[in-house]
Amino acid sequence: MTLLLALFLALTGLSPAYGQHIDGVDDPEFRTALSLWLEGDDANSIPRFAVLAHEDHPASQILLALIDKTAAWQGPMIALLPRAERVELLRAPGAMSGRNWMSVAAESNQIAQDWVALWQMQGGVDIAERFSALGEARAARTALLMTANRQGTGFAPPVLTAPWYPESLRHLTHSRALSVDDVIGLHAGHPIRKSAGLPVDDDDLRAWLKQSPLSRHFRAACARTCPDTQADCMLALYHGLSSYYALLVMGSPSANIIPEEEFAESARGIQSVARQILVRHTARTREVMLRELGDIDTCAATWLQGEYQRYVPALRSVPTLPD
């Protein structure tokens, strides 16, 4: 599949670079709305995406579809809207609760087709391979994790050793059992070492978080919010997330729409780090979590508490679709 796609790209003159796989990414109206969304402005961006989506704009349809499916990318305005108004803004017409826009975009876009198939559990490894070939690394990891969870096993050696297969998931062997030999070459702070019974102390974890590409979103968030305590801030955020696998699916909704580094540095990307952590906790466990994180880094815990407060219901102006 990878070789066929590479041949197709070569013959057509396309490349797997940003913006090549989703129509409408470079449209001025979409770029304006996207800039506002990355600044954290849902009120002036989501309605614009909605108008474009109704006008058969694939980039807007795919982005709205992914926002609809993922709480971490929904700001307070969207999260606190009444259900009917949220459906109107985020979904296509149809059925009682609207339709996710991905099914509409899938009529003409391969990335959308693969998301629909993945959500409908109609594939796994083949979808991950196509995502990888199209430059959607986060989506490829998501597809592999969903597949492993669904089938209850990891992957056979031919998959694990494939050139496209992500290094971050090499440990997902068929038995999902790891020995010391399987992880001996990993950084001393790599979280997956715990699966082989090896200790990972906080000093080593700090060092891993400081240099791993997987933690770029933690680094960006802490550089912006807690510049004086960045190492402790990243450690606190990781403990708040409390999951290596959750770290793997953190990032840009679509790298073909928003490159990972751009998303990580944006206000939306930084806010999504906090949101991803907070939605993993109930009201009771959140309070305990914040107290424990405060012992690691007061700044990070204070920032997370402030982000939580932004989602507390209050009187808000409700955006509407332009006429």
N, C-alpha and C positions, 0 to 999 in steps of 0.2 A: 504493500500500500504506500509506504514512504517513497519507494523508488518511482512508482507510477506518478505520485503527486509531484515529485521533483522533476520528472520528465515533462509533465504537463506545464509546470511553471516555466521551465526552460523554453518550451516551444511557444508559449504565449507571451513571453517577455515579462511575466509577473515575478515577484519575489515575495518571500514570506515576511516582508518588512511591515511595519505599522501602517495600517490604513488600506491594505491591499485586498482584504477579504470580506469587507462589509461595505456595501454601497451606502453613500450618504455621509461617510465620516468627515469628509472635507467640506461639506456644504456650509456656507457662512451662518445660516440660521441655526444649524445644529451646533456649530462651534461656539456660537454665542451662548446658547443654552448650556452647553457642556461646561464652559468656563464658569458660569454662574453656579452650576451644580457642584463643581469641584471646590468652589468657594464656600459651600455649605448652604447655598440659597435655594431651598426647595420651592419656595413660593413663586419665584420668577423663572425657574428652570423646568420643573416637572410639567406645568401646563403647556410649555412650549414643546417639550418632547411629545406630549399627548397629541397636540395638533398635528405635528409632523407624522406621528405614527398613524393617525387617521388618514393621512395623505400618502400612505404606502411608502414610508421612509424606513428602510431596513435597520439602519443604525439606531434610530430612536426606538423602534420596536424591540430590538434585542436588548438595549440598555434598560428600557422600562420593564421588560420581562424578567431580567435578572434582579433588578431592584425589587420588583414585586415578590420574588422568591426569597429574598435575603434581608433579614431585619437589620443587619449591620450597615447596610447602605441606605437605610431609611432614616432621614432626619426627624426631629420631633414633630414638625408640621405634618408629615405624612403618617407617622406612627400614631398620632393622636386624632387623626381625622375620623369622623363617623364612617362606618364600613361602606355605605353606599357611595360617599364622596371619594373614598380611597379607590374603590373599584372603578369609578368613572375616570379617575386620573391615570391609573396604572394599567388598566386592562382594556382589551378590545370588546366591542359589543357581542352579546351572545350568552345564552344560558341564563340562569338566575343570578349568577355572581360574575358575569363577564367571562372572557377567555384570556388566558395569558397570551401576550403578544407574540411569544416565541412560535406558536403554532402558525401564525400568519407569516412571520418572517421565514419560516421553514419552507414556504412555497418556492423560495428563490435563493436561499442562502444555506451553504453547507454547514457552517458553524451552528446555525439555528436548528437545522435538521438533526445534528448530533446531540444538541441539548435536549430536544424533544424525545429522541430515542432513549437517551440516558434516563430522563425522568420517567419514561414509560417502561424502563427496565428491559429494553430491547437490544442490549449490547453492553459492552464494557471495554475490553482490551482494544478492540478495533476502533472504538470511539476515542479512547485515550490516545491511540497512535495518530489518528487524524487531527485531534486537538493539538498534539505536540508538533506535527508537521506544519500546522497553520499558525504556530507561534503562541498558542494558548496554553502555556505551561501550567498555570493554576487550574484551568479546566481539566487538563490531562491528569493531574494529581487527584482532583475531585472524582473523576471517572474511575480511576483505579481504586480509590478508597471505597467508593460506593459499591464497586464490583466485589471487592474482597469482603466487605461486610455482608453483602447479599449472599455470596456463595459460602461464606464461613471458612474459606481458606485463602491462602496467598496465591502466588503464581509459580508456574513451572520454570525451570532454568531457561528455556528458549525465550520466554518473555522477559525474565529478569536481566538477561544479557543482551537484549536487543539494543541497538544504538540509540533509539529514541527514548528508551525507558528512563525515568528520572532517577538520578543517584539517591535522592532523598527517600526513595521507597525500595531500595535494594534489599532491605531486610524483610520484605514481605514474601518470604519463602512459602512454598506450598503448605507446609505444616505450621507456619507462623511461629515456630520454635527456634530461638536463637541460642547459639553456643558462644562461649567466650571468643572462639576463633572467628566467628562471623562478624564481630564488632571490634576486634583488636586494633584494626587500623583506623578507627574513628577517633576524632578529637576527644580528649578526656572529658570534655563537658558536653558531648553530644547526648541529648536526652534518651536516644534509643538504646544506649548502653545498659540502661536499667532493665530492659527486656531480657538481657542475658545475665541478669543477677549482679551486674557490676555497679558500684556506687558512682554517683555523679554529685560531687559537692558543689556548693554555691559559687565558690571562687572559679572552678572550672566552667560552670555553666555561664557565669558572667563573661568569661573569655570567649566561649563559643558564640554567645549572643552578639558580642562585639564584632565578630568577623564573618558570621554565616550570612549568605545571601537570603536565607529564609527569614531572618529576623530584621530585614531592612525596614519593615513597617514599625517595629518597636524602636529602632534607632531614630527614625524620622520623628516619631511621636515624642520621644524623650528629649531629643535635641531641641524641639520646639517648646515643650511644656516644662521640662525639668533640666535645663542645661547645666546646672551646677551639680546634679547627682545622676548623670546619665546612666552609669553602669548599674547603680542600685535601682534606678527607675526601670530599666529593661528587665532586671531580675524580678522585680515586683510584678511587672506586667505578665511575664511568663508564668509566674506562680498563680496569678489571677486567672489566666487562660487555662492553666493546668492540663494542657494537652498538646503533645507534639503534632498530632494529626490536625487539630484545629489550627495550629500555626501554618500547616501546609496549604490550607485552603483560604488563608487570609490574603487579601490583595485586591487588585483591580478587577472589576466585573468582567472586563474583556480587554486583553492586552492589545487587540487590534483597534480598539476604540481609545483606550487610555493606557499608554505604556506604564509598566509597573513603577518605575522610578518617579514618573510624573504623579501617579496616583499617591504613592507613599508620601511625597512632599506636600501634597495638597491639604487644605483644611478638611476636605471630605475624607481623605485617606486617614488622617490623624484621628478624626472623630470616629471613624469606623473601627479603629483599634479598640477604643474604649467600649463602643457599642458591642463589639464581638465578645469582649470579656463579660460585660454586664448581663447580656441575654443568656449566658450560661448559668446564671445563678438565680435562685428564687429570692424573695424579699428576705427570708430568714438567713439563707446562706450568704447573701450579699453582704449583710452587716458583719458577719463573722469574717468573710474574706477581706473586707476593707480594713478591719482591725488588724488582721494578720499582715496585710501588705503594708500597713502603716509602720510596723516594726522593721520592715525592710527599707522602705523609702516613704517618708511622710508626704513628699511632693506628689508622687505617683498616686497614692491613696486619695489625696485631696483632689487631684485632677479627676480621678474616676468618680468620686462622689459628686463633683460639680457636673460632670457629664450625665450622671444619673438624674440629677435634679432638673436638667433640661427636658427630660421626658415625663416629668410629673404633670398630670393634666392641669391645664389652665385655660382661661379664655383666650382664644387665638382667632385671628382673621383667617377665613377659609378661602383658598384660591378657587377660581372657577375657570372652566375652559373658555377661551375667547370665542366670540361669535364667529 
